[in-house]
Every structure is written in C-alpha cells, then in structure tokens.
C-alpha cells in the first residue's frame, strides 16, 4: 500500500483547493515520476481517502507499482512537489 506523509496530504489539499473543478486527483506513474491529474472514478480503481471523501485514484497496476513507497512533498525552486521516497 502507498503511504502518504502529512506534507503530501497538505500539498494534495492545496492542489484540490486551487482547482474548484477538481475534487479527486488521479495518480499516474510515468517513467518513475508521480504525476497528479484531475480524475474521475473508473471501475476497479484503488481509492485513497482524505478523511471523509475519496481523494486519490489510481489503477490497480499503479497501486502495485507504488506499493511499499511513500508519497511525500518537498519544496523545490519551482514550489512544492510531490515525489516518491
């Protein structure tokens, strides 16, 4: 299972607040980089919830690839970014 740090949850909340049209983010693993995009639930999605609401979606394949990883947020020269540790 993917673990999510408090700083990553804070960044995810910022992303969702900045996009009123987005209530759910989809995680993708592209060439080892985690990307978040606005998403809609699909059959067989893995769902991770911020208390009380679905927040992150990913396919079963992405969930398997990210299993045992930790999603964190770090401050870069371009602002906070989500990354795997």
PEPEMO-V768045 format. One line per field, one symbol per residue. psi: psi as a letter, one per 20 degrees, with the letter a starting at -180 (. if undefined). burial: b if it has 16 or more other ideal C-beta (glycine too) atoms within 10 Angstrom, else e. Layout:
BEGIN
psi: ???
burial: ???
END
This chain:
BEGIN
psi: qpqprhhghggghgghhinhioipqppqoolippqpqprqqrqjqppppqoiqpgpqqrhgggghipirpprpqprhjaqqqqq.
burial: ebebeeebbebbeeebeeeeeeebbbbebeeeebebeebeeeeebbebeeeeeebbbbbeebbeebeebebbbeeeeeeeebeee
END
